[in-house]
Amino acid sequence: MHRSALFLLLLASLAVGQETPGNAALLWWQAFSLLEEPSEDLQQRVDAGAPEALRELVAASALSLEVMARAAARQHCDWGLEPDQGPRMLLPHLSQARELASLALVDARLQLEAGAPDAALTRASQCLRLARQVGGDPLLICLLVQYSIEGRVFDFLAQNFRRFPFEALEAVVEGSAFDDRAAAQESIAGEEQTMLDWLLAELEGGRPVDDLELGLEPAVIVAEAPELRRFYARVQTIFEAPYEQIPGMFTELEGAIEASDNQLVGAVFPTFERVAERAFRQSVQRSMLRAALALRQGGAEAADRVLDPCGRGPFERTPRGEETVWGSKLRVGGKPFEWTTR
């Protein structure tokens, strides 16, 4: 079989869920443990952007990247988290995943510069699999780490868009499809269970929660829990609304929280607006990559058939030489979101 055909089969297996049996987490942990800490001298040269230093960095952890490839071939992933520990639950894999993804993307860039775009895309797809499996547990922090890794991969793909073979790039982009709204809602429900439900269960069982330093008496927590639950339900409703209504709904929610004298809300209720902004940004970038692929293959008419998840029509599009600037109705930091494919 031709090498490019083999490559597309590999990407397809990652995208549609064909899997090697076993728990991917066991291999991810091996890959994490095999990451080599760079010496101070090497780190300084890496920070200075020296290409030979980057190659040394990747070479030092070559075995880690080899295990990463095997881990990414497994669809099932159970990190062995302990929800019964509530907010005391340990999540050491999150920082390790970010570190491995950072190294893998350095390797992807080096592969691309060496004239191996297929290898670069393979590494990028492995990062996407890691991100998805990190975000598999319904907790906001897990979802945010997933988005952090995915966002860096998407930026890498956008910055080098025209350097990748079309079919291989299309397989990676289509394999990244994800329901960001649903994932956010599942994570909100997970937060409610991990914090509020756990907290009430601990108090009901007579177990102390002083280590959380909430500064609230158990009777106050129990009395104020129903209103906190209503705030969780209100956030769920926000994520069901059309995007153009969501900023105003968050403003109203913030006003309701400020007007409330509920101490429990102030102590444990997260800032969900940041999660919403990141979720919609991720959704927009996924769609912008699809629109860029459509433009590359079928022209402007095909690109206009890919709709802005935060609007009611296609993305705005401004050609600038070899670049295309894509615009969305999404607002980030108070400004319309723009992204460039090159």
PAGU-581559 format. One record per residue (C-alpha): residue number from 1; residue in one letter; x, y, z. Coordinates in Angstrom, 3 decimals. Each point is the difference from the previous one (the first is absolute). Layout:
// PAGU-581559
> NUM:a:X:Y:Z
...
***
This chain:
// PAGU-581559
> 1:m:0.000:0.000:0.000
> 2:h:1.228:3.492:-0.833
> 3:r:1.438:1.970:2.950
> 4:s:-2.583:2.796:-0.285
> 5:a:-2.827:-2.529:0.024
> 6:l:1.394:-1.583:3.164
> 7:f:0.193:3.444:1.563
> 8:l:-3.648:0.746:-0.777
> 9:l:-1.040:-3.333:1.475
> 10:l:1.837:0.930:3.211
> 11:l:-1.742:3.359:0.209
> 12:a:-3.346:-1.619:-0.732
> 13:s:0.515:-2.460:2.861
> 14:l:0.638:2.890:2.400
> 15:a:-2.975:1.933:-1.327
> 16:v:-2.747:-2.623:-0.031
> 17:g:1.001:-1.923:3.076
> 18:q:1.641:-3.199:-1.276
> 19:e:2.090:-0.969:2.947
> 20:t:2.765:-2.096:1.419
> 21:p:-1.377:-1.857:3.042
> 22:g:0.927:1.218:3.456
> 23:n:-0.127:3.048:2.212
> 24:a:1.815:2.915:-1.636
> 25:a:0.633:1.641:3.388
> 26:l:2.522:-2.707:0.882
> 27:l:2.067:0.892:-3.055
> 28:w:-0.470:3.741:0.457
> 29:w:1.488:-0.322:3.474
> 30:q:2.980:-1.873:-1.461
> 31:a:0.464:2.776:-2.543
> 32:f:-0.181:2.610:2.770
> 33:s:2.584:-1.825:2.101
> 34:l:2.409:-0.236:-2.940
> 35:l:0.074:3.762:-0.597
> 36:e:3.530:1.251:0.594
> 37:e:0.535:3.190:1.945
> 38:p:2.292:2.230:-2.107
> 39:s:3.224:1.247:1.514
> 40:e:0.235:3.688:0.875
> 41:d:2.263:0.620:-2.983
> 42:l:-2.326:-1.804:-2.403
> 43:q:-3.041:1.816:1.368
> 44:q:1.699:3.352:-0.536
> 45:r:0.783:-0.902:-3.604
> 46:v:-3.559:-1.261:-0.523
> 47:d:-1.362:3.263:1.392
> 48:a:2.250:1.856:-2.449
> 49:g:-1.588:-1.956:-2.850
> 50:a:3.170:-1.786:-1.156
> 51:p:-1.099:-2.727:-2.490
> 52:e:2.725:-2.430:1.096
> 53:a:-1.146:0.389:3.610
> 54:l:-3.555:-0.896:-0.976
> 55:r:1.255:-3.118:-1.756
> 56:e:1.993:-0.951:3.101
> 57:l:-3.075:0.520:2.149
> 58:v:-2.093:-2.326:-2.157
> 59:a:2.774:-2.585:-0.277
> 60:a:0.377:-0.155:3.784
> 61:s:-3.647:-1.074:0.328
> 62:a:-0.224:-2.122:-3.130
> 63:l:-1.175:-3.025:1.966
> 64:s:-2.786:2.050:1.578
> 65:l:-1.227:1.008:-3.457
> 66:e:0.191:-3.601:-1.157
> 67:v:-2.277:-1.090:2.848
> 68:m:-2.277:2.970:-0.741
> 69:a:-0.664:-1.409:-3.454
> 70:r:-1.122:-3.302:1.523
> 71:a:-2.154:1.722:2.603
> 72:a:-1.768:2.041:-2.683
> 73:a:-1.002:-3.222:-1.760
> 74:r:-2.173:-0.962:2.969
> 75:q:-3.466:1.499:0.175
> 76:h:-0.911:-1.122:3.516
> 77:c:1.558:2.164:2.719
> 78:d:-0.681:-0.212:3.735
> 79:w:2.233:2.249:2.120
> 80:g:-1.215:-1.659:3.197
> 81:l:-1.315:3.212:1.527
> 82:e:-1.749:-0.081:3.361
> 83:p:-3.233:2.019:-0.135
> 84:d:-0.791:-1.094:3.546
> 85:q:2.838:2.320:1.086
> 86:g:-1.925:3.029:-1.285
> 87:p:2.130:3.156:-0.181
> 88:r:2.834:-1.942:1.665
> 89:m:0.327:-2.136:-3.141
> 90:l:3.549:-0.067:-1.396
> 91:l:0.531:0.766:-3.689
> 92:p:3.763:-0.344:-0.587
> 93:h:-0.453:-1.145:-3.596
> 94:l:-1.136:3.441:-1.153
> 95:s:3.347:1.778:0.326
> 96:q:1.788:-3.065:-1.377
> 97:a:-2.282:-0.041:-3.051
> 98:r:0.726:3.661:-0.730
> 99:e:3.735:-0.682:0.222
> 100:l:-0.130:-2.990:-2.329
> 101:a:-2.174:1.872:-2.494
> 102:s:2.457:2.905:-0.010
> 103:l:2.875:-2.320:-0.857
> 104:a:-2.034:-1.818:-2.642
> 105:l:-0.854:3.273:-1.737
> 106:v:3.687:0.952:-0.049
> 107:d:0.613:-3.334:-1.692
> 108:a:-2.836:0.665:-2.465
> 109:r:1.533:3.354:-0.970
> 110:l:3.425:-1.584:-0.470
> 111:q:-1.516:-2.749:-2.150
> 112:l:-1.726:2.595:-2.144
> 113:e:3.171:2.045:-0.431
> 114:a:1.834:-3.196:-0.954
> 115:g:-2.426:-0.535:-2.877
> 116:a:-2.167:-2.651:1.668
> 117:p:-3.531:1.481:0.193
> 118:d:-1.593:-3.446:0.394
> 119:a:2.088:-0.685:3.119
> 120:a:-0.831:3.460:1.341
> 121:l:-3.718:-0.633:-0.452
> 122:t:0.283:-3.385:1.670
> 123:r:1.554:1.616:3.051
> 124:a:-2.662:2.723:-0.004
> 125:s:-2.761:-2.619:-0.126
> 126:q:1.580:-1.772:2.981
> 127:c:-0.128:3.263:1.939
> 128:l:-3.686:0.309:-0.850
> 129:r:-0.640:-3.508:1.264
> 130:l:1.835:0.813:3.243
> 131:a:-2.057:3.174:0.385
> 132:r:-3.277:-1.838:-0.549
> 133:q:0.894:-2.684:2.524
> 134:v:1.109:2.566:2.586
> 135:g:-3.379:1.693:-0.407
> 136:g:-1.903:-3.271:0.278
> 137:d:-0.810:0.496:3.678
> 138:p:-2.827:2.513:0.522
> 139:l:1.897:2.631:1.966
> 140:l:0.547:3.599:-1.073
> 141:i:3.751:-0.099:0.561
> 142:c:0.300:-3.146:-2.144
> 143:l:-2.002:1.643:-2.792
> 144:l:2.128:3.153:0.191
> 145:v:3.221:-2.023:-0.285
> 146:q:-1.493:-1.814:-2.996
> 147:y:-0.738:3.372:-1.578
> 148:s:3.489:1.287:0.810
> 149:i:1.657:-2.912:-1.825
> 150:e:-2.475:0.017:-2.882
> 151:g:0.349:3.751:-0.451
> 152:r:3.758:-0.293:-0.444
> 153:v:-0.451:-2.790:-2.537
> 154:f:-2.566:2.044:-1.916
> 155:d:2.375:2.976:-0.055
> 156:f:2.751:-2.269:-1.359
> 157:l:-2.297:-1.262:-2.756
> 158:a:-1.184:3.508:-0.875
> 159:q:3.502:1.465:-0.098
> 160:n:1.155:-2.679:-2.433
> 161:f:-3.283:-0.713:-1.753
> 162:r:1.235:-0.025:-3.608
> 163:r:3.027:-2.161:0.816
> 164:f:-2.063:-3.078:0.798
> 165:p:-1.456:-2.468:-2.547
> 166:f:-3.712:0.715:-0.336
> 167:e:-1.424:-3.474:0.696
> 168:a:2.238:-0.609:3.004
> 169:l:-0.800:3.418:1.490
> 170:e:-3.704:-0.575:-0.633
> 171:a:0.163:-3.288:1.933
> 172:v:1.560:1.744:3.004
> 173:v:-2.514:2.865:-0.042
> 174:e:-3.029:-2.259:-0.403
> 175:g:1.346:-2.226:2.769
> 176:s:-0.019:2.973:2.372
> 177:a:-3.788:0.428:-0.222
> 178:f:-1.461:0.576:3.455
> 179:d:-3.206:1.246:1.631
> 180:d:1.432:2.842:2.075
> 181:r:-3.330:1.111:1.467
> 182:a:-0.863:-3.515:1.183
> 183:a:3.481:-0.467:1.478
> 184:a:-0.302:3.267:1.919
> 185:q:-3.402:-1.004:1.366
> 186:e:1.316:-3.401:1.082
> 187:s:2.900:1.709:1.747
> 188:i:-2.353:2.395:1.803
> 189:a:-2.005:-2.994:1.234
> 190:g:3.262:-1.661:1.028
> 191:e:1.018:3.076:1.979
> 192:e:-3.337:0.022:1.808
> 193:q:0.386:-3.661:0.921
> 194:t:3.660:0.271:0.974
> 195:m:-0.471:3.073:2.151
> 196:l:-3.572:0.523:1.193
> 197:d:-1.283:-3.600:0.067
> 198:w:3.255:-1.200:1.565
> 199:l:-0.025:2.807:2.575
> 200:l:-3.558:-0.783:1.117
> 201:a:0.752:-3.729:0.171
> 202:e:3.058:0.634:2.164
> 203:l:-1.952:2.185:2.399
> 204:e:-2.876:-2.471:0.139
> 205:g:2.499:-2.718:0.895
> 206:g:1.485:2.117:2.754
> 207:r:3.381:0.265:-1.713
> 208:p:1.971:3.262:0.406
> 209:v:0.711:2.266:-2.981
> 210:d:2.070:2.587:1.855
> 211:d:2.964:-0.595:-2.324
> 212:l:-1.945:1.701:-2.816
> 213:e:0.145:3.258:1.990
> 214:l:-3.463:1.109:-1.084
> 215:g:-0.449:1.980:3.196
> 216:l:-3.632:-1.138:0.287
> 217:e:-1.829:-1.940:2.671
> 218:p:-1.556:-3.299:-1.140
> 219:a:-3.507:1.326:0.685
> 220:v:0.648:2.981:-2.292
> 221:i:1.266:-2.255:-2.795
> 222:v:-3.081:-2.221:0.192
> 223:a:-2.381:2.968:0.129
> 224:e:1.589:1.808:-2.934
> 225:a:0.526:-3.060:-2.239
> 226:p:-3.404:0.218:-1.776
> 227:e:0.726:3.490:-1.349
> 228:l:3.451:-1.110:-1.180
> 229:r:-1.661:-2.898:-1.822
> 230:r:-2.295:2.477:-1.752
> 231:f:3.052:1.945:-1.201
> 232:y:1.472:-3.197:-1.458
> 233:a:-3.303:-0.613:-1.825
> 234:r:0.046:3.569:-1.281
> 235:v:3.446:-0.498:-1.553
> 236:q:-1.251:-3.159:-1.725
> 237:t:-2.789:2.081:-1.532
> 238:i:2.500:2.579:-1.255
> 239:f:1.875:-2.657:-1.977
> 240:e:-3.251:-0.967:-1.734
> 241:a:-0.652:3.529:-1.287
> 242:p:0.958:1.483:-3.389
> 243:y:3.471:1.501:0.194
> 244:e:-1.141:3.601:-0.483
> 245:q:-2.036:-0.229:3.227
> 246:i:2.738:-1.556:2.118
> 247:p:2.132:3.072:0.902
> 248:g:-3.071:1.787:1.316
> 249:m:-1.103:-3.078:1.931
> 250:f:3.383:-0.205:1.701
> 251:t:-0.234:3.694:0.892
> 252:e:-3.384:-0.651:1.594
> 253:l:1.399:-3.042:1.848
> 254:e:2.910:2.044:1.342
> 255:g:-2.434:2.649:1.224
> 256:a:-2.126:-2.633:1.733
> 257:i:3.063:-1.464:1.724
> 258:e:1.154:3.445:1.168
> 259:a:-3.485:0.765:1.309
> 260:s:-0.189:-3.270:1.893
> 261:d:1.128:-0.227:3.609
> 262:n:0.609:-3.739:-0.442
> 263:q:3.445:-0.633:1.458
> 264:l:0.280:-3.487:-1.484
> 265:v:-0.373:1.349:-3.523
> 266:g:2.857:2.415:0.599
> 267:a:2.172:-2.751:1.451
> 268:v:-0.311:-2.792:-2.576
> 269:f:-1.805:1.158:-3.174
> 270:p:2.473:0.163:-2.932
> 271:t:0.168:2.702:-2.658
> 272:f:-1.727:-1.775:-2.872
> 273:e:0.247:2.899:-2.458
> 274:r:3.659:-0.844:-0.637
> 275:v:-0.976:-3.592:-0.757
> 276:a:-2.678:1.185:-2.421
> 277:e:2.409:2.297:-1.834
> 278:r:2.526:-2.813:-0.387
> 279:a:-2.611:-2.535:-1.084
> 280:f:-1.393:2.288:-2.698
> 281:r:3.473:1.013:-1.141
> 282:q:0.882:-3.664:-0.413
> 283:s:-3.200:-0.663:-1.923
> 284:v:0.698:2.966:-2.277
> 285:q:3.565:-1.116:-0.710
> 286:r:-1.151:-3.514:-0.892
> 287:s:-2.477:1.479:-2.468
> 288:m:2.505:2.501:-1.384
> 289:l:2.372:-2.850:-0.818
> 290:r:-2.856:-1.771:-1.789
> 291:a:-0.806:3.205:-1.903
> 292:a:3.652:0.408:-0.968
> 293:l:0.049:-3.562:-1.333
> 294:a:-3.175:0.688:-1.968
> 295:l:1.522:3.186:-1.433
> 296:r:3.154:-1.851:-0.975
> 297:q:-1.892:-2.750:-1.791
> 298:g:-3.226:1.575:-1.238
> 299:g:0.482:3.752:0.095
> 300:a:-2.021:2.792:1.595
> 301:e:-3.406:-1.581:-0.563
> 302:a:1.055:-3.171:1.824
> 303:a:1.546:2.007:2.866
> 304:d:-3.213:1.979:0.450
> 305:r:-1.901:-3.207:0.670
> 306:v:1.936:-0.421:3.270
> 307:l:-1.887:2.102:2.537
> 308:d:1.308:2.022:2.929
> 309:p:-1.136:-1.768:3.221
> 310:c:-0.377:3.422:1.611
> 311:g:-1.851:1.650:-2.870
> 312:r:-2.766:-0.619:-2.491
> 313:g:2.067:-0.309:-3.145
> 314:p:3.475:-0.731:-1.346
> 315:f:3.211:1.424:1.405
> 316:e:1.332:3.325:-1.192
> 317:r:3.021:-0.604:-2.213
> 318:t:2.814:2.372:-1.000
> 319:p:2.769:-1.214:-2.360
> 320:r:3.459:1.451:0.692
> 321:g:2.459:-1.449:-2.466
> 322:e:0.584:-3.617:0.979
> 323:e:-1.971:0.499:3.221
> 324:t:-3.707:0.033:0.730
> 325:v:-1.360:1.879:2.995
> 326:w:-3.209:-1.554:1.326
> 327:g:-2.463:2.015:2.098
> 328:s:-2.729:-1.231:2.329
> 329:k:-2.851:1.524:1.975
> 330:l:1.709:-1.444:3.075
> 331:r:1.384:2.694:2.271
> 332:v:3.199:-0.628:1.956
> 333:g:1.177:2.681:2.401
> 334:g:-2.775:2.231:-1.287
> 335:k:1.189:-0.182:-3.621
> 336:p:-1.177:-2.063:-2.998
> 337:f:2.082:-3.148:-0.291
> 338:e:2.359:-0.278:-2.990
> 339:w:2.275:-2.856:-0.985
> 340:t:2.439:-0.413:-2.875
> 341:t:0.798:-3.048:-2.138
> 342:r:3.214:0.089:-1.988
***
